[in-house]
C-alpha cells in the first residue's frame, strides 16, 4: 500500500489533479490570476466588519470551517516532510499544485453549490455525496465516494489527533490522558453539528493562523541572511533534484514531485471534495460567490501558510540534518527561539489538528447520512469520536501512508465527476462574471424556485 501511494502521488496525481486544474484553468480563462484582485476584494476584502443575519451562514464563516480542515498537521509537519524527503525542489511542486489546485477546488465548490439541497430541518447540505450523482447521472458514483471517504476520514481524523498528541507527549504529558482530553474537547465542538463547528472556527482559525505565521516570521528574521539562498534553491532543484543530507531518502526529481504534490494536495484538500460540504451551507445568491472563497482558501493555505513553513525549514538548515522530517519545523523554531519556539509549534499543531479533526468528523457524518439516511445523524459523530482515540494512541507516522492511499483513491473518484461536469462549471462562471452586480440582490433561479416552493408548501 505504501509503495502504491508513493507511485500514485507522483506523476499520476500530478497529471490528474494539477494537469486537470491546468485544463480547467484554461477553460475558465485562468481566473485564479486574471480575476485574483476581484476575488480577494469580494471574499476576504468584504469579510471585515461583515455582519451575518441570524440563522444564516456567511461565506466567511463557511470558509473558516473549510480552513479548519485544510489547516492541519499538513501545514506544519507534512510540509516539512515535503522538504525533508523531496528537497527544496519539492516546494516548487507544492506551489504548482497550489496554483492549479485552487481552480480544482473552485470547480468542486461550484458543483457543491449548484446541486446542494435543503434537509429536513430546512438547512442547506451539499458535497460530493450529492453532486457526483446529481451532476453526472451515475447512481453508483456518490455511494462509492461516500464509502471511500468514510474510511479515509477516519484515518485522517485519527492522524490529526495522533499528531496533536505526539506533540503534547513531547512536552511530557501522558499519551492516554492527553488523547482522552483532546477527544473530549473535539466532542464538545461537534456535538452541536455544523453551526456549532462554524461558531468555533470563525474565532479559532484567524487566531491560530496569525499565531503560527507570526512565529514563522520571527524565525525567518533570525535566519534572514540565509533566506535568499533558501528561496533560490527551490527553483534550482525543482528539475534536477537534490539529495537531503544526513541519510534521508535521495531527493530525485520524482521524489520532489511526489512529496511536493502530495503534501500540497493533502494540505489544501483540493480534489478530495470534502471541504465543499461546509462551503455548501453558506447563504449566498449565486454558486460562484462561494466558489471564489475556495480559491482564497487554497491561496491562503498553500501559498501563504505552507510556504512560511518551507522557508523556516530551508533557511534554518534543519532539512540537511539527520533528524525526522516530522520534527523539522519544531527544531527550527527551537533553534531560533529556544523552548518558547518549541512550545509555540506545539500549540499551533494542537490547534490546527484539533480544528481539522472537528471538521473531518462533520464531513464523515455527511457521508454516513448520504448512505443510510438521517438516522445516521449523531450516531456517526459519536462513532468517530470513539474511533479517533486509536489515532491518539498510535500517532501520525503509523497512519500517514494509509491516509495517502485512500485520499488518492477517493480523489480519483471525485474528480472524475467534477471534470465530467466541466461545461456546467464554465457556463455558471460566464453567467456570474457577465453581470456581477446583478447577483448582489438577485438569487440564482434554481435556488429561488426551491425556496419559493418551500414557502408555498408552508402556507
Secondary structure, 3 states (H helix, E strand, C coil): CHHHHHHHHHHHHHHHHHHHHHHHHHHCCCHHHHCHHHHHHCCHHHHCCCCCCCCCCCHHHHHHHHHHHHCCHHHHHHHHHHHHHHCCHHHHHHHHHHHHHHHHHHHHHHHHHHCCEECCCCCEECCHHHHHHHHHCCHHHHHHHHHHHHHHHHHHHHHHHHHHHHHHHCCCCCHHHHHHHHHHHHHHHHCCHHHHHHHHHHHHHHHHHHHHHHHHHHHHHHCHHHHHHHHHHHHHCCCCCCCCCCCCCCCCHHHHHHHHHHHHHHHHCCCCCCCHHHHCCCCCCCHHHHHHHHHHHHHHHHHHHHHHHHHHHHHHCHHHCCCCHHHHHHHHHHHHHCHHHHHHHHHHHHHHHHHHHHHHHHHHHHHHHHHHCHHHCCHHHHHHHHHHHHHHHHCCCCCHHHHHHHHHHHHHHHHHHHHHCHHHHHHHHHHHHHCHHHHHCCCCHHHHHHHHHHHHHHC
